[in-house]
Amino acid sequence: MELTSKQRKYLRSKAHHLKPVVVIGKAKFSQSVIDTVDNCLKSHELIKIRFSQHKDQKGEIIDKINSAIDSHIVGSIGNVVIIFRQNLDLDKRIYKID
């Protein structure tokens, strides 16, 4: 499923007040980062990731995360990226985007 522009706009507005839950910093990008993002998306559906280091590799890292966990990029501002993955369980969905 690809997000429409209206869905991305809605999710960006919902993410405005959120704080980054994952910070990619000094440590090299690894499987543990993917696992952390996956766990956060399971419970929150919509998260922010901040890059404090490796800013020049931001695009590559986000592409690796998206391909590994099947998520969608909602938006990117500076060193913060907003990622969304809808919960498969209908009862546990937080954001209704259908």
C-alpha distances in whole Angstrom, upper triangle without the diagonal:
4,7,9,13,14,12,13,16,16,15,18,20,20,20,23,25,24,26,25,24,24,27,27,30,33,32,30,27,26,25,26,24,21,22,23,19,18,20,20,16,17,20,19,15,16,18,20,22,25,26,30,31,29,28,28,26,23,21,21,21,18,16,18,17,13,13,16,14,10,10,9,12,13,16,20,23,26,26,23,19,17,14,12,10,10,13,12,16,16,19,18,16,17,15,14,11,10
4,7,10,12,10,10,14,14,13,15,18,18,18,21,24,23,25,23,24,23,26,26,29,32,31,30,26,26,25,26,24,21,23,23,20,19,21,21,17,19,21,19,15,15,18,19,20,23,25,28,29,27,26,26,24,21,18,20,20,16,15,17,16,12,13,16,15,11,10,8,10,11,14,17,20,23,23,21,17,15,13,11,11,12,15,15,19,18,21,20,17,18,15,15,11,11
4,7,8,6,6,10,11,10,12,15,15,15,18,21,20,22,21,22,22,24,25,28,32,31,30,26,27,26,27,24,21,23,23,19,19,21,20,16,18,20,18,14,13,16,17,19,22,24,27,28,27,25,26,24,21,19,20,20,17,16,19,17,14,15,18,16,13,10,8,9,8,11,15,18,21,22,19,16,13,11,10,10,11,15,16,19,18,21,19,16,16,13,12,9,10
4,5,5,6,9,10,11,12,14,15,16,18,22,21,24,23,25,25,27,28,31,34,34,33,29,30,29,30,27,25,27,26,23,22,25,23,20,22,23,20,17,16,18,19,21,24,26,29,31,29,27,27,26,23,21,23,23,19,19,22,20,17,19,22,20,16,14,11,11,10,12,16,19,22,23,21,17,15,14,13,14,14,18,19,21,20,23,22,18,18,14,13,10,10
4,5,5,6,9,10,10,12,14,15,16,20,20,23,22,24,25,26,27,30,34,34,33,30,31,31,31,28,26,28,27,23,24,26,24,21,23,24,21,18,16,18,19,21,23,25,28,29,28,26,26,26,22,20,23,23,20,20,23,21,18,21,23,22,19,16,12,12,9,11,14,16,20,21,19,16,14,14,14,16,16,20,22,24,23,25,24,20,19,15,15,11,13
4,5,5,6,9,10,11,13,14,16,19,19,22,23,24,26,27,29,32,35,36,35,32,33,32,32,29,27,29,28,24,25,26,24,21,23,23,20,17,16,18,19,22,24,26,30,31,31,28,29,28,25,23,26,26,22,22,25,23,20,23,25,23,20,17,14,14,11,12,16,18,22,23,20,18,15,15,14,16,16,19,21,23,21,23,22,18,17,13,12,9,11
4,5,5,6,9,10,11,12,14,17,17,20,20,22,23,25,26,30,33,33,32,29,30,29,29,26,24,26,25,21,21,23,20,17,19,20,17,14,12,15,17,19,22,24,28,30,29,27,28,27,23,22,24,23,20,20,23,21,18,20,22,20,17,14,11,11,9,11,15,17,21,22,19,16,13,13,11,12,12,15,17,19,18,20,19,15,14,10,9,6,8
4,5,5,6,9,10,10,12,15,15,18,18,19,20,22,23,26,30,30,29,26,28,27,27,24,22,24,23,19,20,22,19,16,19,19,16,13,11,13,14,16,19,21,24,26,26,23,24,23,20,18,21,21,17,18,20,18,16,19,21,19,16,13,9,9,5,8,11,14,17,18,15,13,10,10,9,12,13,16,19,21,20,22,20,16,15,12,12,9,12
4,5,5,6,9,10,11,14,15,18,18,20,22,23,25,28,32,32,32,29,30,30,30,26,25,27,25,22,23,24,21,19,21,21,18,16,13,15,15,18,20,22,25,27,27,24,26,25,22,21,24,23,20,21,24,22,19,22,24,22,20,16,13,12,8,9,12,14,17,19,16,14,12,13,12,15,16,19,22,23,22,23,22,18,16,13,13,11,14
4,6,5,6,9,10,13,14,17,18,20,22,24,26,29,32,33,33,30,31,30,30,26,25,26,25,21,22,23,20,17,20,19,16,14,11,14,15,18,20,23,26,29,29,26,28,27,24,23,26,25,21,22,25,22,20,23,25,22,20,16,14,13,9,11,14,16,20,21,17,15,12,13,12,14,14,17,19,21,19,20,19,15,13,9,10,8,12
4,5,5,6,9,11,11,14,15,16,18,20,22,25,29,29,29,26,27,26,26,23,21,23,21,17,18,19,16,14,16,16,12,10,8,10,11,15,17,20,23,26,26,24,25,25,21,20,23,21,18,19,22,19,17,20,21,19,17,13,11,10,7,9,12,14,18,18,15,12,9,9,8,11,11,14,17,19,18,19,17,13,11,8,10,9,12
4,5,5,6,10,10,13,13,16,17,19,21,24,27,28,28,25,27,27,26,23,22,23,21,18,19,20,17,15,18,18,14,13,9,10,10,13,15,18,21,24,24,21,23,23,19,19,22,21,17,19,22,19,17,21,22,20,19,15,12,10,7,7,10,11,14,15,12,10,8,10,10,13,14,18,21,22,21,22,20,17,14,12,14,12,16
4,5,5,8,10,13,15,17,19,21,23,26,30,31,31,28,30,30,29,25,25,26,24,21,22,22,19,17,20,19,15,14,11,12,13,16,18,21,23,26,27,24,26,26,22,22,25,24,21,23,25,23,21,25,26,23,22,18,16,14,10,11,13,13,17,18,15,14,11,13,13,16,16,19,22,23,22,22,20,17,14,12,13,13,16
4,6,7,8,12,13,15,17,20,22,25,29,29,30,27,29,28,27,24,23,24,21,18,19,20,16,15,17,16,12,11,8,10,11,15,17,21,23,26,27,25,27,26,23,23,25,24,20,23,24,21,20,24,24,21,20,17,15,14,11,12,14,15,18,18,15,14,10,12,11,14,14,16,20,20,19,19,17,14,11,9,11,12,15
4,6,5,8,10,12,14,16,19,21,25,26,26,24,25,25,24,20,20,21,19,16,17,18,14,13,16,15,11,11,7,7,8,11,13,17,19,22,23,21,24,23,19,20,22,20,17,20,22,19,18,22,22,20,19,15,14,12,9,10,11,12,15,15,11,10,7,9,10,13,14,16,20,21,21,21,18,15,12,11,14,14,18
4,6,8,11,13,16,17,20,22,26,27,28,26,27,28,26,23,23,24,21,19,21,21,17,17,19,18,14,14,11,10,10,13,14,17,19,22,23,21,24,24,20,21,24,22,19,22,24,22,21,25,25,23,22,19,17,15,12,11,12,11,14,14,11,12,10,12,13,17,18,20,24,25,24,24,21,19,16,14,17,17,20
4,7,10,12,15,17,20,22,26,27,28,26,28,28,26,23,23,24,21,19,21,20,17,17,19,17,14,15,11,11,10,14,14,18,19,23,25,23,26,26,22,23,26,24,21,24,26,23,23,26,27,24,24,20,19,17,15,14,15,14,16,16,13,14,12,14,15,18,19,21,24,25,24,24,21,19,15,15,18,19,22
4,7,8,12,13,17,19,23,24,25,23,24,24,22,19,20,20,17,15,17,17,13,13,16,14,11,12,9,7,7,10,12,15,17,21,22,21,24,23,20,21,24,21,19,22,23,20,20,24,23,21,21,18,17,15,13,13,14,13,15,15,11,12,10,12,13,16,17,18,22,23,23,22,19,17,14,14,17,18,22
4,6,9,10,14,16,20,21,22,21,22,23,20,17,19,19,16,14,17,16,13,14,17,15,12,14,11,8,7,9,9,13,14,18,20,18,22,22,18,20,22,20,18,21,22,19,20,24,23,21,22,19,18,16,15,14,14,13,14,13,10,11,10,13,14,17,19,20,24,25,25,25,21,20,17,17,21,21,25
4,6,7,10,13,16,17,18,17,19,19,17,14,15,16,13,11,14,14,11,12,15,14,12,13,10,7,4,5,6,10,11,14,16,15,19,18,15,17,19,16,15,18,19,16,17,21,20,18,19,16,16,14,14,13,12,12,13,11,8,9,9,11,13,16,18,19,23,24,25,25,21,20,18,18,22,22,25
4,7,10,13,16,16,18,16,17,17,14,12,13,13,9,9,12,11,8,10,13,12,10,12,10,7,6,6,8,11,13,16,17,17,20,19,16,18,20,16,15,18,18,15,16,20,18,17,18,16,16,15,15,16,15,15,16,13,11,11,10,11,13,15,17,18,21,22,24,23,20,19,17,18,21,22,25
4,7,9,13,13,14,12,13,14,11,8,10,11,8,7,11,11,8,11,14,13,12,13,12,8,7,5,6,9,10,13,14,14,17,16,13,16,16,13,12,16,15,12,14,17,16,15,17,15,16,15,16,15,14,15,15,12,10,10,11,11,13,15,18,19,22,24,25,25,22,21,19,20,23,24,27
4,6,10,10,12,11,13,14,12,9,12,13,10,10,14,14,12,14,17,17,16,17,15,11,9,6,5,6,7,9,11,12,15,14,12,15,16,12,12,16,16,14,16,19,18,17,20,17,18,16,17,16,14,15,14,10,9,10,12,13,16,18,21,22,25,27,29,29,25,24,23,23,27,26,30
4,7,7,8,8,10,12,11,8,11,13,11,11,14,15,14,16,19,19,18,19,17,13,11,7,6,5,6,7,8,9,12,11,9,13,13,10,11,14,13,12,15,17,17,17,19,17,18,16,18,17,15,15,14,10,10,11,13,14,17,19,23,24,27,29,31,31,27,26,25,25,29,28,31
4,6,8,9,12,14,13,10,14,16,14,14,18,18,17,19,22,23,22,22,20,17,14,11,8,6,5,5,7,9,12,12,11,15,15,12,14,17,16,15,19,21,20,20,23,21,22,20,21,20,17,17,15,11,12,14,17,18,21,23,26,27,30,32,34,35,31,30,29,29,32,32,35
4,6,9,12,15,14,12,16,17,16,17,20,21,20,22,25,25,25,26,24,20,18,14,12,10,8,6,8,11,13,13,13,17,16,14,16,19,18,18,21,23,21,22,25,24,25,23,25,23,21,21,18,14,16,18,20,21,24,26,30,30,33,35,37,38,34,33,32,32,36,35,38
4,6,8,12,10,10,13,15,14,15,18,19,19,21,23,24,24,25,24,20,18,15,13,11,10,9,9,13,15,13,14,17,16,13,16,18,16,16,19,21,19,20,23,23,24,23,25,24,22,22,20,16,17,18,21,21,24,25,28,29,31,33,36,36,33,32,31,32,35,35,37
4,6,10,10,9,12,14,14,15,17,19,19,21,23,25,25,25,24,20,19,15,14,12,12,9,8,12,13,11,12,15,13,10,14,16,13,14,17,18,17,19,21,21,23,21,24,23,21,22,20,17,18,18,20,20,23,24,28,28,30,33,35,36,33,32,32,32,35,34,36
4,7,8,6,9,11,12,12,14,16,17,18,20,22,22,22,21,18,17,13,13,11,12,10,9,12,13,10,10,12,10,7,10,12,10,10,14,15,13,15,18,17,19,18,21,21,19,20,19,16,16,16,18,17,20,21,24,25,27,30,32,33,30,29,29,29,32,31,33
4,5,6,7,9,10,11,13,15,16,17,19,21,22,21,21,19,18,15,16,14,16,14,13,16,17,13,14,15,13,10,12,13,10,10,14,14,12,14,17,17,20,19,22,23,21,23,22,19,19,18,19,18,20,20,24,24,26,28,31,32,29,28,28,29,31,31,33
4,5,5,6,9,10,10,12,14,15,17,19,20,20,20,18,18,15,17,16,18,17,16,18,19,16,16,17,14,11,13,14,10,9,13,13,10,11,15,16,19,19,22,23,22,24,24,21,20,19,19,17,19,18,21,21,23,25,28,29,26,26,26,27,30,29,31
4,5,5,6,9,10,10,12,14,15,17,18,18,19,17,17,14,16,15,17,16,16,19,20,17,17,18,16,13,14,16,13,11,14,15,12,13,16,17,19,20,22,23,22,24,24,20,19,18,19,17,19,18,21,21,23,25,28,28,25,25,25,26,29,29,31
4,5,5,6,9,10,11,12,14,16,16,16,16,14,13,11,12,12,14,14,13,15,17,14,13,15,14,10,11,13,11,8,12,13,11,11,15,14,16,16,19,19,18,20,20,16,15,14,15,14,16,16,19,20,22,24,26,27,24,23,23,24,27,27,29
4,5,5,6,9,10,11,12,15,15,15,15,13,14,11,14,14,17,16,15,17,19,15,14,15,13,10,10,11,9,6,9,10,7,8,11,11,14,15,18,19,18,21,21,18,16,14,15,12,14,13,17,17,19,21,24,25,22,21,22,22,25,24,26
4,6,5,6,9,10,11,13,14,14,15,14,15,13,16,17,19,19,19,20,22,19,17,18,17,13,13,15,12,9,12,13,10,9,13,13,16,17,20,21,21,23,24,20,19,17,17,14,15,14,17,16,18,20,23,23,20,20,21,22,25,25,27
4,5,5,6,9,10,11,12,13,13,11,12,11,13,15,16,17,18,19,21,19,17,18,17,14,13,16,14,10,13,15,12,11,14,13,16,17,18,20,19,21,22,18,16,15,15,13,14,14,16,16,18,20,23,23,19,19,19,21,24,24,26
4,5,5,6,9,10,10,10,10,8,10,8,12,13,16,17,17,18,20,17,15,16,15,12,11,13,12,8,10,12,10,8,11,10,12,13,15,16,16,18,19,16,14,12,11,9,10,10,13,14,16,18,21,21,18,17,17,18,21,21,23
4,5,5,6,9,10,9,11,10,12,12,15,17,20,21,20,21,23,20,18,18,17,14,13,14,12,9,10,12,9,6,9,9,12,14,16,18,19,21,22,20,17,15,14,11,10,9,12,11,13,15,18,19,16,15,16,17,20,20,22
4,5,5,7,9,10,11,11,13,13,16,18,21,22,22,23,25,23,20,21,21,17,16,18,16,12,14,15,13,10,13,12,15,17,18,20,21,23,24,21,19,17,15,13,12,11,13,12,14,15,18,18,14,15,15,17,20,21,23
4,5,5,6,7,8,7,10,10,14,16,19,20,21,21,24,22,19,20,20,17,15,17,16,13,14,16,14,11,13,12,14,15,16,17,18,20,21,19,16,14,12,10,10,10,12,11,14,16,18,18,14,14,13,15,18,19,22
4,5,5,4,6,7,10,11,15,17,20,22,22,22,24,22,19,19,19,16,14,16,15,12,12,14,13,9,11,9,11,12,13,16,17,19,21,19,16,13,11,8,7,6,8,8,11,13,15,15,12,11,11,12,15,16,18
4,6,6,9,10,14,15,18,21,24,25,25,25,28,25,22,22,23,20,17,19,18,14,14,16,14,11,12,11,14,16,16,19,21,23,25,23,20,17,15,12,10,8,8,7,9,10,13,13,10,10,11,13,15,16,18
4,6,9,10,13,15,18,21,24,26,26,26,29,27,24,24,25,22,19,21,21,17,17,19,17,14,15,14,16,17,17,20,21,23,25,23,20,18,15,13,11,10,10,8,12,11,13,13,9,9,9,12,15,17,19
4,5,7,10,13,16,19,22,24,25,24,27,25,22,22,23,21,18,20,20,16,16,19,18,14,15,13,14,15,14,17,18,20,22,20,17,15,12,10,9,9,9,9,13,13,14,13,10,9,8,10,13,15,17
4,7,10,13,16,19,22,24,25,24,26,24,21,21,22,19,16,18,18,14,13,16,16,12,12,9,10,12,12,14,17,19,21,20,16,14,11,8,6,5,6,7,10,12,12,13,10,8,7,8,11,12,14
4,7,10,14,17,20,22,22,21,24,22,18,19,20,18,15,17,18,14,13,17,17,13,13,10,10,10,9,11,13,15,18,17,13,11,7,6,5,7,8,10,14,15,16,16,13,11,9,8,12,12,15
4,7,10,13,16,19,19,18,21,19,16,17,18,16,13,16,16,13,13,16,16,14,14,11,11,10,10,11,12,13,15,14,10,8,6,6,7,9,11,13,17,18,19,19,16,14,12,12,16,16,19
4,7,10,13,15,16,15,18,17,13,15,17,14,12,15,16,13,13,17,17,15,16,12,12,10,10,9,9,10,12,10,6,6,5,6,9,12,15,17,20,22,23,23,20,18,16,15,18,18,22
4,7,10,12,13,12,15,14,10,12,14,11,9,13,14,11,12,16,16,15,16,13,13,11,12,11,9,11,11,8,6,5,6,8,11,14,17,19,22,24,25,26,22,20,19,19,22,21,24
4,6,9,10,9,13,13,10,12,14,12,11,15,15,14,15,19,18,18,19,16,16,13,14,12,10,10,9,6,4,7,9,11,15,17,21,22,26,28,29,29,26,24,22,22,25,24,28
4,5,7,6,10,9,7,11,12,10,10,14,15,14,16,19,19,19,20,18,17,15,16,14,11,11,9,5,6,8,12,13,17,20,23,25,28,30,32,32,29,27,25,25,28,27,30
4,7,7,11,11,10,14,15,13,14,18,18,17,19,22,22,22,24,21,21,19,20,17,14,13,11,7,9,12,15,17,21,23,26,28,31,33,35,35,32,30,28,28,31,31,34
4,5,8,9,9,13,13,12,14,17,17,16,19,21,21,22,24,22,22,20,21,19,16,15,12,9,12,14,17,18,22,24,28,30,32,35,36,37,34,32,31,30,33,33,36
4,5,5,7,10,10,9,11,14,14,15,17,19,19,21,22,21,21,18,20,18,15,15,13,10,12,13,17,18,22,24,27,29,32,34,36,37,34,32,31,31,33,32,35
4,5,5,9,10,10,11,14,15,15,17,19,20,21,22,20,19,17,18,16,12,12,9,7,10,11,15,17,20,23,27,29,32,34,36,37,33,31,30,29,32,30,33
4,6,8,9,10,12,13,15,16,18,19,20,22,23,21,20,18,20,17,14,14,11,10,13,14,17,19,22,25,28,31,33,36,37,39,36,34,32,31,34,32,34
4,6,5,6,9,10,11,12,14,16,17,19,20,18,18,16,18,17,14,15,13,11,13,13,16,17,20,22,26,28,30,33,35,37,33,31,31,30,32,30,33
4,6,5,6,9,10,11,12,14,15,17,17,16,15,12,15,13,10,12,10,8,9,9,12,13,17,19,23,25,27,30,32,33,30,28,27,26,28,27,29
4,6,5,6,9,10,11,12,14,16,16,14,13,11,14,12,10,12,12,11,11,10,13,13,16,18,22,24,26,30,31,33,30,28,27,25,27,25,27
4,6,5,6,9,10,11,12,14,15,15,14,13,16,15,14,16,15,13,14,13,15,15,17,19,22,25,26,30,31,33,31,29,28,27,29,27,29
4,5,5,6,9,10,11,12,14,13,13,12,15,15,13,16,15,12,13,11,13,13,16,17,21,23,24,28,29,31,28,26,26,25,27,26,28
4,5,5,6,9,10,11,11,10,10,8,12,11,11,13,14,12,11,8,10,9,12,14,17,20,22,25,26,28,25,23,23,22,24,22,24
4,5,5,6,9,10,10,10,10,9,13,13,13,16,17,15,14,12,13,11,13,14,18,20,22,25,27,29,26,24,24,23,25,23,24
4,6,5,6,9,10,10,12,12,16,16,16,19,19,17,16,14,15,13,15,15,18,20,21,25,27,29,26,25,25,24,26,24,26
4,6,5,6,8,8,10,10,14,15,15,18,18,16,14,12,12,10,12,12,15,17,18,22,24,26,23,21,21,21,23,22,24
4,6,6,5,5,7,8,11,13,14,17,19,17,15,12,12,9,10,10,13,15,17,20,22,24,21,19,20,19,21,19,20
4,6,5,7,9,11,15,16,17,21,22,20,19,15,15,12,13,12,15,17,17,21,23,26,23,22,23,22,23,21,22
4,6,8,11,13,17,18,19,22,23,21,19,16,16,13,14,12,15,16,17,20,22,25,22,21,22,22,24,22,23
4,6,9,12,15,17,18,22,23,21,19,15,14,11,11,9,12,12,13,16,19,21,18,17,18,18,20,19,20
4,7,10,13,16,18,21,23,21,19,15,14,10,9,7,10,11,12,16,18,20,18,16,18,17,18,17,18
4,7,9,12,14,18,20,18,16,12,10,7,6,5,8,11,12,16,17,19,17,15,15,14,16,14,16
4,6,9,12,15,18,17,14,11,9,6,5,6,9,12,14,18,18,21,18,16,16,14,15,13,15
4,6,8,12,14,14,11,7,6,5,6,9,12,15,18,21,21,23,21,18,17,15,17,15,17
4,7,10,14,14,11,8,5,6,7,10,12,16,18,21,21,23,20,17,16,13,15,12,15
4,7,10,11,9,6,5,7,10,13,16,19,22,24,24,26,23,20,19,16,18,16,19
4,6,7,6,4,6,9,12,16,19,22,25,27,27,29,26,23,21,19,21,19,22
4,6,5,6,9,12,15,19,22,25,28,30,30,31,28,25,23,21,24,22,25
4,6,8,11,14,18,21,24,27,30,33,33,34,31,28,26,24,27,25,29
4,7,10,13,17,20,23,26,29,31,32,33,30,27,25,24,27,26,29
4,7,10,13,17,20,22,26,28,28,29,26,24,22,20,23,22,26
4,6,10,13,17,19,22,25,25,27,23,21,19,18,21,19,22
4,7,10,13,16,19,21,22,23,20,17,16,14,17,16,19
4,7,10,13,16,18,19,21,18,15,14,13,15,14,17
4,7,10,13,15,15,17,14,12,11,10,12,11,14
4,6,9,12,13,15,12,10,11,10,12,11,13
4,6,9,9,11,9,7,8,8,9,9,10
4,5,7,9,7,5,8,9,10,11,12
4,6,9,8,8,11,12,12,13,13
4,6,5,7,10,12,12,14,14
4,6,5,9,10,9,12,11
4,6,9,11,11,14,14
4,6,9,11,13,15
4,6,7,10,11
4,7,10,12
4,6,9
4,6
4
